[in-house]
Amino acid sequence: MREAHLREPYLREDLARAWAGRDPFDVVRGLRGEVYRDQPDRRTVRFEVDGRGYFAKHHTGVGWREIVKNWLVLRRPVVDAANEFVACVGLGRAGVRVPTPAAFGSRGVNPAQRESFIVCDELAHYVSLARVTEQWLEAPPTFALKRRVIDAAARLVREMHDARVVHRDLYLHHVFADERALARGDVVLALVDLHRARIVPRVSRYWRLRDLAALFFWCLDRPFGRRDALRFISIYEQRPMREALRADARFWRDVERRAIALYRKGRRNGIVANRFDPDA
């Protein structure tokens, strides 16, 4: 499925019934509910239909300035909701847990002013791993639960890359865990906020490094140590730890360097908790 071919609105049966006879763009534009993001070019709102929860993202065009800025740094600009729709569909087909799309639409030839939306089922009873691991600072998890979280996260990222999807925004805030499963000592994870995600012909070293470094960067402020990182590497690589490091030690050193560089940048921008010393 290619983003450029997504011109006809898609409405799943439940929303097609609820929105029958109305322009879906008008419906999404006028949705009322709990607003999670409200910026000039994008709005995210949680709403309900017949007691069922959904999240809608409405894009109104990023403008030429944003497009040019991205191309100047050789970054492909995100101009509508198509990236997220295609990634969610592709990952869902590959068996990776993601929000299930219930509606999508995109219109407008001018990429700077293109209007689009995506509506996904709510992941009820899920919470971000950023919040879960923040709580571990005060109430450490059992050894077994922590190991299950690391294993599940490594498998999730591996499955995403095996499906030829790169997240491009892979922070702990975008990995969600089922709270009910955690209460039982089990771990069920999902990927969210695939706004910048892309399906690529092959997940190159460059894209793997960027995704993994982003994830490792946020873990630096959490109660994870080197042994935890080595376990993640082993599960992600699907081979024993020593063999994984021997096969691609340079790659994992580069992941660590980039994660630390991101942390330094985060310190300058005031977005990290300074629990990690990048110069130690």
Secondary structure as the mmCIF struct_conf table of DSSP 4:
data_model
#
loop_
_struct_conf.conf_type_id
_struct_conf.id
_struct_conf.beg_label_comp_id
_struct_conf.beg_label_asym_id
_struct_conf.beg_label_seq_id
_struct_conf.end_label_comp_id
_struct_conf.end_label_asym_id
_struct_conf.end_label_seq_id
HELX_RH_3T_P HELX_RH_3T_P1 GLU A 3 HIS A 5
BEND BEND1 GLU A 8 GLU A 8
STRN STRN1 TYR A 10 LEU A 11
HELX_RH_AL_P HELX_RH_AL_P1 GLU A 13 ALA A 18
TURN_TY1_P TURN_TY1_P1 TRP A 19 GLY A 21
BEND BEND2 ARG A 22 ARG A 22
HELX_RH_AL_P HELX_RH_AL_P2 PRO A 24 ARG A 29
TURN_TY1_P TURN_TY1_P2 GLY A 30 GLY A 30
BEND BEND3 GLY A 33 GLY A 33
STRN STRN2 GLU A 34 GLN A 39
TURN_TY1_P TURN_TY1_P3 PRO A 40 ASP A 41
STRN STRN3 ARG A 42 VAL A 49
TURN_TY1_P TURN_TY1_P4 ASP A 50 GLY A 51
STRN STRN4 ARG A 52 HIS A 59
HELX_RH_AL_P HELX_RH_AL_P3 TRP A 64 LEU A 72
TURN_TY1_P TURN_TY1_P5 VAL A 73 LEU A 74
BEND BEND4 ASP A 80 ASP A 80
TURN_TY1_P TURN_TY1_P6 ALA A 81 ALA A 81
HELX_RH_AL_P HELX_RH_AL_P4 ALA A 82 ARG A 93
TURN_TY1_P TURN_TY1_P7 ALA A 94 GLY A 95
HELX_LH_PP_P HELX_LH_PP_P1 PRO A 99 THR A 100
STRN STRN5 PRO A 101 ARG A 107
BEND BEND5 VAL A 109 ASN A 110
TURN_TY1_P TURN_TY1_P8 PRO A 111 ALA A 112
BEND BEND6 GLN A 113 GLN A 113
STRN STRN6 GLU A 115 ASP A 121
TURN_TY1_P TURN_TY1_P9 ALA A 124 HIS A 125
STRN STRN7 TYR A 126 SER A 128
HELX_RH_AL_P HELX_RH_AL_P5 LEU A 129 TRP A 136
TURN_TY1_P TURN_TY1_P10 LEU A 137 GLU A 138
BEND BEND7 ALA A 139 ALA A 139
HELX_LH_PP_P HELX_LH_PP_P2 PRO A 140 THR A 142
HELX_RH_AL_P HELX_RH_AL_P6 PHE A 143 ASP A 162
TURN_TY1_P TURN_TY1_P11 ALA A 163 ARG A 164
STRN STRN8 VAL A 165 VAL A 166
BEND BEND8 ARG A 168 ARG A 168
HELX_RH_3T_P HELX_RH_3T_P2 LEU A 172 HIS A 174
STRN STRN9 VAL A 175 ASP A 178
HELX_RH_AL_P HELX_RH_AL_P7 GLU A 179 ALA A 183
TURN_TY1_P TURN_TY1_P12 ARG A 184 GLY A 185
STRN STRN10 LEU A 189 LEU A 191
TURN_TY1_P TURN_TY1_P13 HIS A 195 ARG A 196
STRN STRN11 ARG A 198 ILE A 199
BEND BEND9 PRO A 201 ARG A 202
HELX_RH_AL_P HELX_RH_AL_P8 ARG A 205 CYS A 219
TURN_TY1_P TURN_TY1_P14 LEU A 220 PRO A 223
HELX_RH_AL_P HELX_RH_AL_P9 ARG A 226 GLU A 237
TURN_TY1_P TURN_TY1_P15 GLN A 238 GLN A 238
BEND BEND10 ARG A 239 ARG A 239
HELX_RH_AL_P HELX_RH_AL_P10 MET A 241 ASN A 269
TURN_TY1_P TURN_TY1_P16 GLY A 270 GLY A 270
BEND BEND11 VAL A 272 VAL A 272
BEND BEND12 PHE A 276 PHE A 276
TURN_TY1_P TURN_TY1_P17 PRO A 278 ASP A 279
#
